Amino acid sequence: MTVGILVVSHSAAIATGTVELARQMAADVPMVAAGGTDDGGIGTSFEAITDGVGELASADAVVVLCDLGSAYLTTDTALDFLDDADRARVHVSPAPLVEGTVAAAVAAQTGGDAEAVLAAAASAAGSADDASGASRPTDGPEPVDGLPGGAAPADDAGPVDGTVASETVVLVNESGLHARPAAEFVKAAAKHEARVRVNGVDAKSLLAIMALALPKGADVTIEADGPDAEDAVATLVALVRSGFGE
């Protein structure tokens, strides 16, 4: 499933910059910036939002993120003019614009469906209620725990098949575990069925990993349980030792 992302801001520069940032971590995800008024001023544009949804017509679903309240109002108005089929594809997230877009983009890059992408965006809100993954009341699907960027699995959940692996490695890249390497880590972790944690947080949640703020020289402890736990740990250890290609 392909999920596209539409970024709606009162500022064209903010919308464009947010998309550019997210593309650094999710190059394959279709994203469109709809910022500013039609004459280049500060505000939102019905036409830009409508055109943005149209540009994402090839995506199976579209997740929209907005910066301020009136951006939601303009978005809701634009969506009201879509036909039923197009309207059903579009889901509006209440997540913070920049953090939510980045988290959503990484979830989409790892193959997440609309529910997973919404859950990833919602995790940026930083509260249990917001991290449920629910979109605005209009149409958003419910969350699925454990999907890329979504809510972390319960800490007391037992191993899937008894296979447990763990290893500690030193972070070698100069800038530490900042946004781009964190995204690479999440994408690699999401390819495995095992439950994976890094320094105690969900390795499939971009924002959880970024919140660790690990600098160069920090110990990175990777733990996994499940059917491919050993492979997951080996893959992620190799990624950290490589410096994420930086």
Secondary structure, 3 states (H helix, E strand, C coil): CCEEEEEEECCHHHHHHHHHHHHCCCCCCCEEEEECCCCCCCCCCHHHHHHHHHHCCCCCEEEEEECCHHHHHHHHHHHHCCCHHHHHHEEEECCCHHHHHHHHHHHHHCCCCHHHHHHHHHHHHCCCCHHHCCCCCCCCCCCCCCCCCCCCCCCCCCCCCCCEEEEEEECCCCCCCCHHHHHHHHHHHHCCCCEEEECCEECCCHHHHHHHCCCCCCEEEEEEECCCHHHHHHHHHHHHHCHHHC
